Amino acid sequence: MLDYALNYIGVSPPEMNAADLRAVLYELFPAYTSTPDGFDGKMVVRVLRAF
């Protein structure tokens, strides 16, 4: 997740604001993350959203 923030948005964790975190969690992470067949990708997104 932090890799997306650093490499796609260009912010480090101390620099992140709520909009940056939303972009990573709801746009970048789902768009660029793949999971193997049978893996519950929705659970990964739920865990990151809870984070």
URLIN-V989702 format. One record per residue. RES is the residue in one letter. SS is DSSP state (H for helix, E for strand, - for the rest). NEAR is the number of other C-alpha atoms within 8 Angstrom. Layout:
<<RES;SS;NEAR> <RES;SS;NEAR>>
//
This chain:
<<M;-;7> <L;H;7> <D;H;7> <Y;H;11> <A;H;15> <L;H;10> <N;H;8> <Y;H;7> <I;H;8> <G;-;7> <V;-;9> <S;-;9> <P;H;7> <P;H;4> <E;H;6> <M;-;10> <N;-;6> <A;H;6> <A;H;7> <D;H;10> <L;H;10> <R;H;9> <A;H;9> <V;H;12> <L;H;13> <Y;H;8> <E;H;9> <L;H;10> <F;H;11> <P;H;10> <A;H;6> <Y;H;6> <T;-;6> <S;-;6> <T;-;7> <P;-;5> <D;-;4> <G;-;4> <F;-;6> <D;-;7> <G;H;8> <K;H;6> <M;H;7> <V;H;8> <V;H;10> <R;H;8> <V;H;8> <L;H;8> <R;H;7> <A;H;5> <F;-;4>>
//
